[in-house]
Amino acid sequence: SHTDYMLDTGEVSHDYFYTRSNYLKENAGAVKVSENVAYGYSTAETVVNAWLKSEGHKANIEGDFTNCDVAAEMNDKGRWYFTNIFIKK
């Protein structure tokens, strides 16, 4: 749903992260939650490569998490928005 939110607002953001984090802690048994977001990359490979070049984003990808999920949505102008969320149970 966060990727849809970014698509609707036209901005990449971590808005309402604490709401998502609390939901996952209360409903999915998460004890730790983190996320990476991005927009404008044309492929999954290019966005992951960009995240890996960023210390903070790379730390999430390589972090102590048990589960992850990724969402990608394209707006009507062909721009992709990405959310990668990580949880530790």
Buried (B, 14 or more C-beta within 10 A) or exposed (E): EBBEBBBEEEEBEEBEBEEBBEBBBEEEEBEBBBBBBBBEBEEEEEBBEBBEEEEEBBEBBEEEBEEBEBBBBEEEEEBBBBBBBBBBE
